[in-house]
Amino acid sequence: MRADDKITGTLSRAPWIASTRSHLAGFPLLTWGLLYVAIAPAAALNAQTPSVNFQSREDQTSLLELYTSEGCSSCPPAETWLSGLKGAPGLWKEFVPLAFHVDYWDYLGWRDPWASRAFSDRQRAYTQLWHGDSVYTPGFVLNGREWRVWSRQKDGPSASGTKSGVLRVSSADQQRWLVSFSPAGPGERDYEVHAALLGNDLISDVKAGENRGRRLNHDFVVVAVTTCSLKSDGDKVGGEFRFDLSKEGRAKRLALAVWVTPLGRLEPLQAVGGWLSH
């Protein structure tokens, strides 16, 4: 469903970051920068939380973004398709999926509990990048480009085949995460990392709008997100970000998606992710 939302102006550095707000019921506050989703002391959590290590191959792992809304009657089939990727052999190895819920359909009478203005602005920034004139849902973006053939790809997209470099993410407590990116060759001088906490097995009973009376199921929903600059360390760049998983809201299963971009750019260079235990 296409929104009556004309895209104007020029693309500035990460314009969607500036308009962040959060109304994600039951989830940590959504903020940007070096993020501390601080909800409760985590000392008790540390002792029982296993360490995690995610590492990409040198070939680019595709970043698959879905822009969706509970207020859009065209979105459930796309979300069902995305949920089906939980059993795909290429999950986390060849592609990393995320579902950004946008807020521009809320005016129809149903406020999507997972939606954020920042996610709508992120989609608008992509549309500016493509010189488009409006946004729509469901809308897929693959490695920074509009992707319309999703319904013909049962097991999701394959790896792009581009040599991008190795992205490593590790945490001893699933709160403080260390990031290292080794580019495949000379290229950008400055990089930043983006990380999203993904909620899965989410259920919503919609009481108004185009999906009134429907029970909707969601997976790979972005429920918290952060971005920070990476610093040069020889032939690689590194940094860190933080999440507090001590209150995971309504998600029965959490996952982490991490991707690296040139500083101030939308298009991902490399991605990595996986399931979390908590």
C-alpha positions as CSV (number, residue, x, y, z in Angstrom):
1,M,0.0,0.0,0.0
2,R,1.5,3.3,-1.1
3,A,1.4,6.3,1.3
4,D,0.3,9.7,0.1
5,D,3.6,11.0,1.4
6,K,5.7,13.0,-1.1
7,I,9.4,12.9,-0.6
8,T,11.1,16.3,-0.8
9,G,14.4,17.9,0.1
10,T,17.9,16.5,-0.1
11,L,19.5,13.5,1.7
12,S,21.5,14.6,4.7
13,R,23.7,12.5,7.0
14,A,21.4,9.8,8.5
15,P,18.3,12.1,8.6
16,W,16.2,9.4,10.1
17,I,18.2,9.4,13.3
18,A,17.2,13.0,14.2
19,S,13.5,12.2,14.5
20,T,13.6,9.2,16.8
21,R,10.8,8.6,19.2
22,S,9.6,5.5,21.0
23,H,6.2,4.1,21.8
24,L,7.2,0.4,21.7
25,A,4.9,-1.0,24.4
26,G,6.8,-3.4,26.7
27,F,10.2,-2.8,25.2
28,P,13.2,-0.6,26.1
29,L,13.3,3.0,25.0
30,L,14.5,3.5,21.5
31,T,17.5,5.9,21.4
32,W,20.5,6.5,19.2
33,G,24.2,7.1,19.6
34,L,26.2,4.9,22.0
35,L,23.1,3.3,23.5
36,Y,22.4,2.1,27.0
37,V,19.0,0.6,27.1
38,A,19.1,0.9,30.9
39,I,16.0,-0.7,32.5
40,A,17.2,-2.7,35.4
41,P,20.5,-3.6,37.1
42,A,22.0,-6.5,35.2
43,A,24.4,-7.9,37.8
44,A,22.1,-10.9,38.4
45,L,21.8,-11.4,34.7
46,N,25.5,-11.6,34.0
47,A,26.1,-14.8,36.0
48,Q,23.7,-16.8,33.9
49,T,23.9,-15.2,30.5
50,P,26.2,-17.1,28.0
51,S,28.8,-15.4,26.0
52,V,28.0,-14.8,22.3
53,N,30.2,-14.6,19.2
54,F,28.9,-13.8,15.7
55,Q,31.3,-13.6,12.7
56,S,30.6,-13.1,9.0
57,R,32.4,-14.5,6.1
58,E,34.4,-12.2,3.9
59,D,31.6,-12.3,1.3
60,Q,28.9,-9.8,2.0
61,T,26.0,-11.1,4.0
62,S,22.9,-9.4,2.7
63,L,20.9,-7.1,4.9
64,L,17.2,-7.6,4.2
65,E,14.9,-4.8,5.6
66,L,11.1,-5.0,5.5
67,Y,9.1,-1.8,6.1
68,T,5.7,-2.7,7.4
69,S,2.7,-1.7,9.5
70,E,-0.1,-3.2,11.4
71,G,-2.3,-0.5,9.9
72,C,-1.7,-1.8,6.3
73,S,-3.9,-4.6,5.0
74,S,-1.3,-5.5,2.4
75,C,1.4,-6.2,4.9
76,P,0.5,-9.5,6.6
77,P,1.4,-11.7,3.5
78,A,4.9,-10.0,3.5
79,E,5.3,-10.6,7.2
80,T,4.2,-14.2,6.9
81,W,6.9,-14.6,4.2
82,L,9.5,-13.0,6.5
83,S,8.5,-15.3,9.4
84,G,9.0,-18.3,7.1
85,L,12.7,-17.4,6.9
86,K,13.3,-18.6,10.5
87,G,13.9,-22.0,9.0
88,A,15.8,-21.0,5.9
89,P,19.3,-22.5,5.5
90,G,20.7,-19.1,4.6
91,L,19.5,-17.3,7.8
92,W,22.3,-15.3,9.4
93,K,24.9,-16.8,7.0
94,E,23.7,-15.4,3.6
95,F,21.2,-12.8,4.9
96,V,20.2,-10.9,8.1
97,P,16.5,-9.9,8.2
98,L,14.9,-7.0,10.0
99,A,11.3,-5.6,10.1
100,F,11.0,-1.9,10.7
101,H,7.4,-0.9,11.6
102,V,6.5,2.5,10.3
103,D,4.1,5.0,11.8
104,Y,2.5,6.7,8.8
105,W,-0.5,4.4,8.7
106,D,-1.4,5.0,12.4
107,Y,-3.8,7.8,11.3
108,L,-6.2,5.1,10.0
109,G,-7.2,4.4,13.6
110,W,-4.8,1.8,14.8
111,R,-1.5,2.7,16.5
112,D,1.1,0.1,15.6
113,P,2.8,-0.8,19.0
114,W,6.1,-1.6,17.2
115,A,6.2,1.5,15.0
116,S,8.5,4.5,15.2
117,R,8.8,7.8,13.4
118,A,12.5,7.1,13.1
119,F,11.8,4.0,11.0
120,S,9.5,5.9,8.7
121,D,12.2,8.5,8.3
122,R,14.7,5.8,7.5
123,Q,12.5,4.5,4.7
124,R,12.0,8.1,3.4
125,A,15.8,8.5,3.4
126,Y,16.1,5.4,1.2
127,T,13.4,6.8,-1.1
128,Q,15.3,10.1,-1.4
129,L,18.4,8.0,-2.2
130,W,16.6,6.3,-5.1
131,H,15.0,9.6,-6.2
132,G,11.6,8.2,-5.5
133,D,8.5,10.3,-4.8
134,S,6.7,8.3,-2.1
135,V,6.9,5.5,0.4
136,Y,4.9,2.3,0.6
137,T,4.3,-0.8,2.6
138,P,5.1,-3.6,2.4
139,G,8.5,-2.5,1.1
140,F,11.7,-4.6,1.0
141,V,15.2,-3.2,0.8
142,L,18.1,-5.5,0.1
143,N,21.6,-4.2,0.6
144,G,20.3,-0.6,0.3
145,R,18.3,-1.2,-2.9
146,E,14.6,-1.6,-3.5
147,W,13.7,-5.3,-3.7
148,R,10.4,-6.3,-5.2
149,V,10.9,-10.1,-6.0
150,W,10.6,-11.3,-2.4
151,S,7.5,-13.4,-3.1
152,R,9.4,-15.5,-5.6
153,Q,12.3,-16.2,-3.1
154,K,11.1,-19.0,-0.8
155,D,14.3,-19.2,1.2
156,G,15.2,-15.6,1.1
157,P,17.9,-13.8,-0.8
158,S,21.3,-15.3,-1.4
159,A,24.6,-13.7,-0.5
160,S,25.6,-10.9,-2.9
161,G,28.9,-12.4,-3.9
162,T,30.7,-9.1,-3.1
163,K,33.9,-9.3,-1.1
164,S,33.2,-6.9,1.8
165,G,35.3,-8.0,4.7
166,V,34.8,-9.8,8.0
167,L,32.5,-8.4,10.7
168,R,32.9,-9.8,14.2
169,V,30.6,-9.1,17.2
170,S,31.1,-10.6,20.6
171,S,29.8,-10.2,24.2
172,A,30.6,-11.9,27.4
173,D,27.3,-10.8,29.0
174,Q,25.0,-9.9,26.1
175,Q,25.1,-6.3,27.3
176,R,28.4,-4.9,26.3
177,W,29.2,-5.8,22.7
178,L,32.6,-5.5,21.0
179,V,32.7,-4.9,17.2
180,S,35.5,-5.4,14.8
181,F,35.4,-4.9,11.0
182,S,38.2,-5.9,8.7
183,P,37.5,-4.4,5.2
184,A,38.3,-6.7,2.3
185,G,40.4,-3.9,0.6
186,P,41.1,-0.2,0.6
187,G,38.0,1.9,0.5
188,E,36.3,4.1,3.1
189,R,38.2,5.8,5.9
190,D,35.4,6.2,8.3
191,Y,32.8,3.6,9.4
192,E,29.9,3.2,11.8
193,V,28.1,0.2,13.2
194,H,24.4,-0.2,13.6
195,A,22.8,-2.8,15.9
196,A,19.2,-3.8,16.3
197,L,17.5,-6.0,18.9
198,L,14.9,-8.1,17.2
199,G,11.7,-9.4,18.8
200,N,10.2,-12.7,17.6
201,D,7.0,-14.6,18.1
202,L,5.1,-11.4,18.8
203,I,1.3,-11.4,18.7
204,S,-1.0,-8.5,18.3
205,D,-4.8,-8.4,18.3
206,V,-5.7,-5.4,16.0
207,K,-8.8,-3.6,17.1
208,A,-9.1,-0.8,14.5
209,G,-7.9,0.2,11.0
210,E,-7.6,-2.0,7.9
211,N,-6.7,-5.1,9.9
212,R,-9.4,-4.7,12.5
213,G,-10.3,-8.1,14.1
214,R,-7.2,-9.8,12.9
215,R,-4.5,-11.5,15.1
216,L,-1.1,-10.7,13.6
217,N,2.1,-12.5,14.1
218,H,5.5,-10.8,13.8
219,D,9.1,-11.9,13.7
220,F,12.5,-10.1,13.3
221,V,10.8,-6.9,14.6
222,V,13.2,-4.1,15.5
223,V,12.5,-3.2,19.1
224,A,15.7,-1.3,20.1
225,V,18.5,0.0,17.9
226,T,21.8,1.9,18.3
227,T,24.5,3.3,16.1
228,C,28.1,4.5,16.9
229,S,31.3,5.3,15.1
230,L,34.1,2.9,14.7
231,K,37.7,3.8,15.3
232,S,40.7,2.7,13.3
233,D,42.9,0.0,14.7
234,G,45.6,-0.9,12.2
235,D,44.0,-2.7,9.2
236,K,40.6,-2.9,10.9
237,V,38.1,-0.7,12.8
238,G,36.5,-1.4,16.1
239,G,34.1,-0.1,18.7
240,E,31.3,-1.1,21.1
241,F,27.7,-0.8,21.9
242,R,25.4,-1.8,24.7
243,F,22.0,-3.3,25.2
244,D,20.4,-4.4,28.5
245,L,18.3,-7.6,27.9
246,S,17.0,-7.8,31.5
247,K,13.6,-6.8,30.3
248,E,12.8,-8.2,26.9
249,G,9.1,-7.2,26.8
250,R,6.7,-9.4,24.9
251,A,9.3,-11.1,22.7
252,K,9.5,-14.8,23.4
253,R,12.7,-15.0,21.4
254,L,15.3,-12.4,20.8
255,A,17.9,-12.0,18.1
256,L,20.6,-9.5,17.2
257,A,21.3,-7.9,13.8
258,V,24.5,-5.8,13.3
259,W,25.6,-4.1,10.1
260,V,28.4,-1.7,9.2
261,T,28.2,1.2,6.8
262,P,30.4,4.1,5.7
263,L,30.0,7.0,8.1
264,G,26.7,8.7,7.5
265,R,25.5,6.4,4.8
266,L,22.5,4.0,4.6
267,E,23.9,1.3,2.4
268,P,25.4,-1.7,4.4
269,L,28.8,-3.0,3.6
270,Q,28.6,-6.2,5.8
271,A,26.1,-7.7,8.2
272,V,26.0,-10.4,10.9
273,G,23.5,-11.6,13.4
274,G,22.0,-14.5,15.3
275,W,19.7,-15.8,18.0
276,L,20.2,-14.7,21.6
277,S,19.8,-16.7,24.8
278,H,18.5,-15.0,27.9
